[in-house]
Amino acid sequence: KEILAPHGGAEIVLVNDGSKDRSWELIAAQCGKLSGYVGVNLSRNFGHQIALAAGLETARGDAIISMDADLQDPPSLIPEMLDAHRKGYDVVYATRRARGEEPFLKRFTARLFYFLIRKLSGVSIPQNTGDFRLLSRRALTELARLRETHRFLRGLVPWIGLPQTQICYDRAKRAAGQTHYPFRKMLLLAFDGIASMSTAPLR
């Protein structure tokens, strides 16, 4: 919140996606102790994309920034994202310059996925871009009108159009915990993404 202080008031929405650990206990304590924090506790584990959508639709700000809690997405980039938004962009992507120390198989399959989904869907999805992004209230309103059960936000956000831009950064290592996206889950996400954005597999 200190980073956002020069930019006006800020609301921080924390989402617990049905975790079995103490996540909700810690979120509830934070929200009870400090103003400006809002907690969302899902009834079960719905998956990353649905949890992200729940947080986005709970947020009340004019500009909404989504990011993971593992500290790989640097909060220090937020002022630059807000500056881009003030210049008229409704969507500001944070794009990794490189995929760092990820295994070769993951880097190769990621490149293959982006190539396939661009060819099949005709939607230009920014490569090396995750869910660390800024959405204007206008962009979020349009996104909320799409009621897919299996959401693929990385495809839906560029699909809605509106002025969009990218900011490049170097991603840090995970500060704590382990990834919840092993190869099997990444493959399922890729299948969901392709099926959501293209009718080519059905044909």
C-alpha positions as CSV (number, residue, x, y, z in Angstrom):
1,K,0.0,0.0,0.0
2,E,3.0,2.3,0.5
3,I,3.8,2.0,-3.2
4,L,0.2,3.2,-4.0
5,A,0.1,6.0,-1.5
6,P,1.2,8.7,-3.9
7,H,-1.5,7.6,-6.4
8,G,-4.5,8.0,-4.1
9,G,-6.5,5.5,-2.1
10,A,-6.1,1.7,-2.7
11,E,-8.1,-1.4,-2.0
12,I,-6.4,-4.8,-1.7
13,V,-8.5,-7.9,-2.5
14,L,-7.2,-11.2,-1.2
15,V,-8.7,-14.4,-2.5
16,N,-8.5,-17.8,-0.8
17,D,-9.2,-20.5,-3.4
18,G,-10.5,-23.2,-1.0
19,S,-7.1,-23.6,0.6
20,K,-6.8,-26.3,3.4
21,D,-4.0,-24.4,5.2
22,R,-4.2,-21.2,7.3
23,S,-4.6,-18.9,4.3
24,W,-8.2,-17.8,5.1
25,E,-7.3,-17.3,8.8
26,L,-4.5,-15.0,7.9
27,I,-6.5,-13.1,5.3
28,A,-9.4,-12.6,7.8
29,A,-7.0,-11.3,10.4
30,Q,-5.4,-8.9,7.9
31,C,-8.8,-7.6,6.9
32,G,-9.9,-7.2,10.4
33,K,-6.8,-5.3,11.4
34,L,-6.3,-2.9,8.5
35,S,-8.8,-0.9,6.5
36,G,-8.7,-1.1,2.7
37,Y,-8.3,-4.9,2.7
38,V,-11.1,-7.2,1.4
39,G,-11.1,-11.0,1.7
40,V,-12.9,-13.4,-0.6
41,N,-13.2,-17.0,0.6
42,L,-14.4,-19.5,-2.0
43,S,-16.4,-22.4,-0.9
44,R,-14.0,-24.9,-2.5
45,N,-11.0,-25.0,-4.8
46,F,-12.4,-23.7,-8.1
47,G,-9.0,-23.2,-9.8
48,H,-6.7,-20.3,-10.5
49,Q,-8.7,-18.6,-13.3
50,I,-12.1,-18.6,-11.5
51,A,-10.4,-17.4,-8.2
52,L,-8.8,-14.6,-10.2
53,A,-12.1,-13.7,-11.8
54,A,-13.8,-13.6,-8.3
55,G,-11.2,-11.2,-7.1
56,L,-11.5,-8.9,-10.2
57,E,-15.3,-8.8,-9.9
58,T,-15.1,-8.0,-6.2
59,A,-12.7,-5.0,-6.7
60,R,-14.3,-1.6,-6.8
61,G,-11.5,0.6,-8.1
62,D,-11.2,2.6,-11.3
63,A,-8.0,0.6,-12.2
64,I,-7.6,-2.9,-11.1
65,I,-4.3,-4.8,-10.9
66,S,-4.2,-8.6,-10.6
67,M,-1.1,-10.4,-9.3
68,D,-0.1,-13.7,-7.6
69,A,0.9,-13.8,-4.0
70,D,4.2,-15.6,-4.5
71,L,6.1,-12.2,-5.0
72,Q,7.3,-13.2,-8.5
73,D,5.2,-10.2,-9.8
74,P,7.1,-7.1,-8.5
75,P,4.8,-4.5,-6.9
76,S,7.4,-1.9,-7.8
77,L,6.1,-2.1,-11.4
78,I,2.6,-0.8,-10.4
79,P,3.4,2.9,-10.7
80,E,4.6,2.4,-14.2
81,M,1.4,0.5,-15.0
82,L,-0.7,3.3,-13.6
83,D,1.2,5.8,-15.7
84,A,0.4,3.8,-18.8
85,H,-3.3,3.7,-17.8
86,R,-3.4,7.5,-17.4
87,K,-2.1,7.8,-21.0
88,G,-5.3,6.1,-22.1
89,Y,-4.7,2.4,-22.0
90,D,-7.5,0.2,-20.7
91,V,-5.2,-2.9,-20.4
92,V,-1.6,-2.9,-19.3
93,Y,0.2,-6.2,-19.5
94,A,3.4,-7.0,-17.5
95,T,5.5,-9.1,-19.9
96,R,8.5,-11.1,-18.8
97,R,11.6,-10.4,-20.8
98,A,12.6,-14.0,-20.5
99,R,11.3,-17.2,-18.8
100,G,14.4,-17.3,-16.6
101,E,15.4,-20.7,-15.2
102,E,12.3,-22.6,-16.2
103,P,13.0,-26.1,-17.6
104,F,13.5,-26.4,-21.4
105,L,10.3,-28.5,-21.7
106,K,8.2,-25.8,-20.1
107,R,9.7,-23.0,-22.2
108,F,9.2,-25.1,-25.4
109,T,5.6,-26.0,-24.7
110,A,4.8,-22.4,-23.7
111,R,6.1,-21.2,-27.1
112,L,4.2,-24.0,-28.9
113,F,1.0,-23.1,-27.0
114,Y,1.1,-19.4,-27.9
115,F,1.9,-20.2,-31.5
116,L,-1.1,-22.6,-31.8
117,I,-3.6,-20.5,-30.0
118,R,-2.7,-17.4,-32.2
119,K,-3.1,-19.5,-35.4
120,L,-6.3,-21.2,-34.3
121,S,-8.1,-18.3,-32.7
122,G,-6.8,-15.3,-34.5
123,V,-6.4,-13.5,-31.2
124,S,-3.0,-12.0,-30.5
125,I,-2.2,-13.2,-27.0
126,P,1.0,-11.5,-25.7
127,Q,3.7,-14.1,-25.2
128,N,5.5,-14.5,-21.8
129,T,2.5,-12.6,-20.2
130,G,0.7,-14.1,-17.3
131,D,-2.1,-12.7,-15.1
132,F,-0.1,-9.7,-13.8
133,R,-2.0,-6.9,-15.6
134,L,-3.9,-3.7,-15.1
135,L,-7.6,-3.5,-16.2
136,S,-9.5,-0.2,-16.4
137,R,-13.0,-0.2,-15.0
138,R,-14.3,-0.1,-18.6
139,A,-12.3,-3.2,-19.5
140,L,-13.4,-5.1,-16.4
141,T,-17.0,-4.3,-17.1
142,E,-16.7,-5.8,-20.6
143,L,-14.8,-8.8,-19.3
144,A,-17.4,-9.5,-16.6
145,R,-20.1,-9.8,-19.3
146,L,-18.4,-13.0,-20.6
147,R,-19.8,-15.8,-18.4
148,E,-17.7,-18.8,-19.5
149,T,-17.5,-21.5,-16.9
150,H,-14.0,-22.5,-18.0
151,R,-12.4,-19.0,-18.2
152,F,-9.1,-18.4,-20.0
153,L,-8.4,-14.8,-19.0
154,R,-5.1,-14.6,-20.9
155,G,-7.2,-15.0,-24.1
156,L,-10.4,-13.2,-23.1
157,V,-8.6,-10.0,-22.1
158,P,-7.0,-9.3,-25.5
159,W,-10.2,-10.5,-27.2
160,I,-12.3,-7.7,-25.7
161,G,-10.2,-5.1,-27.6
162,L,-9.8,-1.6,-26.2
163,P,-6.4,0.2,-26.1
164,Q,-3.7,-2.2,-24.7
165,T,0.0,-2.0,-24.1
166,Q,2.9,-3.9,-22.5
167,I,5.5,-3.2,-19.9
168,C,8.5,-5.5,-19.8
169,Y,10.2,-6.7,-16.6
170,D,12.5,-9.4,-15.2
171,R,10.6,-11.9,-13.0
172,A,12.0,-12.9,-9.6
173,K,12.2,-16.4,-8.2
174,R,9.3,-17.6,-6.1
175,A,9.7,-16.3,-2.6
176,A,7.9,-19.2,-0.9
177,G,5.9,-22.3,-1.6
178,Q,5.7,-24.4,-4.7
179,T,4.0,-23.8,-8.0
180,H,0.4,-25.1,-8.3
181,Y,0.9,-25.4,-12.1
182,P,2.8,-28.6,-12.7
183,F,3.0,-29.8,-16.3
184,R,-0.3,-31.7,-16.2
185,K,-2.2,-28.6,-15.0
186,M,-0.4,-26.4,-17.6
187,L,-1.5,-28.9,-20.3
188,L,-5.1,-28.8,-19.1
189,L,-5.0,-25.0,-19.0
190,A,-3.7,-25.0,-22.6
191,F,-6.5,-27.3,-23.7
192,D,-9.1,-25.1,-22.0
193,G,-7.6,-22.0,-23.6
194,I,-7.6,-23.4,-27.1
195,A,-11.2,-24.8,-26.7
196,S,-12.4,-21.5,-25.3
197,M,-10.9,-19.3,-28.0
198,S,-11.3,-21.4,-31.1
199,T,-13.8,-23.7,-32.8
200,A,-11.0,-25.3,-34.8
201,P,-10.7,-28.4,-32.6
202,L,-14.5,-29.1,-33.0
203,R,-14.2,-28.8,-36.8
